[in-house]
Amino acid sequence: MKWLPGLRAGGFSLLELMVVMLIVSMLFAVVGVSVSRSIEGAEIRNASREIVAGIRHTRGQAIIQRQQQVFHVDADARTWTAAGREPVKIPEGLDITIETARSELTGENAGGIRFYPDGASTGGFVELLANERTWKVEVSWLTGEVSLEQVADDA
């Protein structure tokens, strides 16, 4: 049997096996980080949408009941509360902040957005943060309209 130059008759060297194992390990690391970021991204989007629903519920209750209602956020406890509902804790790894009218602050890191029977509000915004990702739920003070936008994502 005749061999071509550069080809060996048997197996792989230890160095070749180690290089292949290193490449495979790096691929697993990249895939793991990618999957982790996807899950984190889905969590923050889902939590943001739940907050939007809670704010819209609070506005709707103010209009239906014809009395003021408040959507409350407590950043220290990492919770938010819609009108007439139990507090909702945000998932681990996420942080929440609120920017609202001074009159609606109930603590150093807590406050609310008040809705009036005509649908208007005191306005403000709630931000959810996870690493470099930030989602902002904004409430218009004049109309009470709620909007959701992704502010930052360095991915």
Contacts in CASP RR format, 6 or more apart in sequence:
PFRMAT RR
TARGET T0000
AUTHOR 0000-0000-0000
METHOD contacts of the structure
MODEL  1
MKWLPGLRAGGFSLLELMVVMLIVSMLFAVVGVSVSRSIEGAEIRNASRE
IVAGIRHTRGQAIIQRQQQVFHVDADARTWTAAGREPVKIPEGLDITIET
ARSELTGENAGGIRFYPDGASTGGFVELLANERTWKVEVSWLTGEVSLEQ
VADDA
3 9 0 8 1.000
37 155 0 8 1.000
40 93 0 8 1.000
40 130 0 8 1.000
40 131 0 8 1.000
40 133 0 8 1.000
41 130 0 8 1.000
41 133 0 8 1.000
43 91 0 8 1.000
43 94 0 8 1.000
43 130 0 8 1.000
44 94 0 8 1.000
44 128 0 8 1.000
44 130 0 8 1.000
44 133 0 8 1.000
44 135 0 8 1.000
45 135 0 8 1.000
47 90 0 8 1.000
47 91 0 8 1.000
47 94 0 8 1.000
47 128 0 8 1.000
47 135 0 8 1.000
48 128 0 8 1.000
48 135 0 8 1.000
48 137 0 8 1.000
48 148 0 8 1.000
49 148 0 8 1.000
50 88 0 8 1.000
51 80 0 8 1.000
51 126 0 8 1.000
51 128 0 8 1.000
51 137 0 8 1.000
52 137 0 8 1.000
52 146 0 8 1.000
52 148 0 8 1.000
53 82 0 8 1.000
54 71 0 8 1.000
54 80 0 8 1.000
54 82 0 8 1.000
54 85 0 8 1.000
55 71 0 8 1.000
55 82 0 8 1.000
55 113 0 8 1.000
55 126 0 8 1.000
55 137 0 8 1.000
55 139 0 8 1.000
55 146 0 8 1.000
56 146 0 8 1.000
57 82 0 8 1.000
57 83 0 8 1.000
57 85 0 8 1.000
58 69 0 8 1.000
58 70 0 8 1.000
58 71 0 8 1.000
58 82 0 8 1.000
58 83 0 8 1.000
58 113 0 8 1.000
58 115 0 8 1.000
59 69 0 8 1.000
59 115 0 8 1.000
59 119 0 8 1.000
59 121 0 8 1.000
59 144 0 8 1.000
59 146 0 8 1.000
60 69 0 8 1.000
60 115 0 8 1.000
60 119 0 8 1.000
61 69 0 8 1.000
61 83 0 8 1.000
61 84 0 8 1.000
61 115 0 8 1.000
62 68 0 8 1.000
62 69 0 8 1.000
62 83 0 8 1.000
62 115 0 8 1.000
62 116 0 8 1.000
62 117 0 8 1.000
62 119 0 8 1.000
63 115 0 8 1.000
63 117 0 8 1.000
63 118 0 8 1.000
63 119 0 8 1.000
65 117 0 8 1.000
66 117 0 8 1.000
67 117 0 8 1.000
68 114 0 8 1.000
68 115 0 8 1.000
68 116 0 8 1.000
68 117 0 8 1.000
69 83 0 8 1.000
69 84 0 8 1.000
69 114 0 8 1.000
69 115 0 8 1.000
70 83 0 8 1.000
70 104 0 8 1.000
70 112 0 8 1.000
70 113 0 8 1.000
70 114 0 8 1.000
70 115 0 8 1.000
71 80 0 8 1.000
71 81 0 8 1.000
71 82 0 8 1.000
71 83 0 8 1.000
71 112 0 8 1.000
71 113 0 8 1.000
71 115 0 8 1.000
72 80 0 8 1.000
72 81 0 8 1.000
72 106 0 8 1.000
72 110 0 8 1.000
72 111 0 8 1.000
72 112 0 8 1.000
73 79 0 8 1.000
73 80 0 8 1.000
73 81 0 8 1.000
73 96 0 8 1.000
73 97 0 8 1.000
73 98 0 8 1.000
73 110 0 8 1.000
73 111 0 8 1.000
73 112 0 8 1.000
73 126 0 8 1.000
74 80 0 8 1.000
74 81 0 8 1.000
74 87 0 8 1.000
74 109 0 8 1.000
74 110 0 8 1.000
74 111 0 8 1.000
75 95 0 8 1.000
75 96 0 8 1.000
75 97 0 8 1.000
75 98 0 8 1.000
75 109 0 8 1.000
75 110 0 8 1.000
76 108 0 8 1.000
76 109 0 8 1.000
76 110 0 8 1.000
77 87 0 8 1.000
77 89 0 8 1.000
77 110 0 8 1.000
78 89 0 8 1.000
78 90 0 8 1.000
78 94 0 8 1.000
78 95 0 8 1.000
78 96 0 8 1.000
79 87 0 8 1.000
79 88 0 8 1.000
79 89 0 8 1.000
79 90 0 8 1.000
80 87 0 8 1.000
80 88 0 8 1.000
80 90 0 8 1.000
80 96 0 8 1.000
80 126 0 8 1.000
81 87 0 8 1.000
81 88 0 8 1.000
82 88 0 8 1.000
83 115 0 8 1.000
90 96 0 8 1.000
90 128 0 8 1.000
93 130 0 8 1.000
94 128 0 8 1.000
94 129 0 8 1.000
94 130 0 8 1.000
95 128 0 8 1.000
95 129 0 8 1.000
95 130 0 8 1.000
96 126 0 8 1.000
96 127 0 8 1.000
96 128 0 8 1.000
96 129 0 8 1.000
97 109 0 8 1.000
97 126 0 8 1.000
97 127 0 8 1.000
97 129 0 8 1.000
98 110 0 8 1.000
98 111 0 8 1.000
98 112 0 8 1.000
98 113 0 8 1.000
98 124 0 8 1.000
98 125 0 8 1.000
98 126 0 8 1.000
98 127 0 8 1.000
99 124 0 8 1.000
99 125 0 8 1.000
99 126 0 8 1.000
99 127 0 8 1.000
100 111 0 8 1.000
100 112 0 8 1.000
100 113 0 8 1.000
100 122 0 8 1.000
100 123 0 8 1.000
100 124 0 8 1.000
101 114 0 8 1.000
101 122 0 8 1.000
101 123 0 8 1.000
101 124 0 8 1.000
101 141 0 8 1.000
103 122 0 8 1.000
104 111 0 8 1.000
104 112 0 8 1.000
104 113 0 8 1.000
104 114 0 8 1.000
104 122 0 8 1.000
105 111 0 8 1.000
105 112 0 8 1.000
106 112 0 8 1.000
112 122 0 8 1.000
113 121 0 8 1.000
113 122 0 8 1.000
113 123 0 8 1.000
113 124 0 8 1.000
113 126 0 8 1.000
113 139 0 8 1.000
114 121 0 8 1.000
114 122 0 8 1.000
115 121 0 8 1.000
115 144 0 8 1.000
119 143 0 8 1.000
119 144 0 8 1.000
120 141 0 8 1.000
120 142 0 8 1.000
120 143 0 8 1.000
120 144 0 8 1.000
121 139 0 8 1.000
121 140 0 8 1.000
121 141 0 8 1.000
121 144 0 8 1.000
122 141 0 8 1.000
123 139 0 8 1.000
123 140 0 8 1.000
123 141 0 8 1.000
123 144 0 8 1.000
124 138 0 8 1.000
124 139 0 8 1.000
124 141 0 8 1.000
125 136 0 8 1.000
125 137 0 8 1.000
125 138 0 8 1.000
125 139 0 8 1.000
126 136 0 8 1.000
126 137 0 8 1.000
127 134 0 8 1.000
127 135 0 8 1.000
127 136 0 8 1.000
127 137 0 8 1.000
127 151 0 8 1.000
128 134 0 8 1.000
128 135 0 8 1.000
128 137 0 8 1.000
132 152 0 8 1.000
132 153 0 8 1.000
132 154 0 8 1.000
132 155 0 8 1.000
133 150 0 8 1.000
133 152 0 8 1.000
133 153 0 8 1.000
133 155 0 8 1.000
134 150 0 8 1.000
134 151 0 8 1.000
134 152 0 8 1.000
134 153 0 8 1.000
135 148 0 8 1.000
135 149 0 8 1.000
135 150 0 8 1.000
135 151 0 8 1.000
136 148 0 8 1.000
136 149 0 8 1.000
136 150 0 8 1.000
136 151 0 8 1.000
137 146 0 8 1.000
137 147 0 8 1.000
137 148 0 8 1.000
138 146 0 8 1.000
138 147 0 8 1.000
138 148 0 8 1.000
138 149 0 8 1.000
139 145 0 8 1.000
139 146 0 8 1.000
140 146 0 8 1.000
140 147 0 8 1.000
END
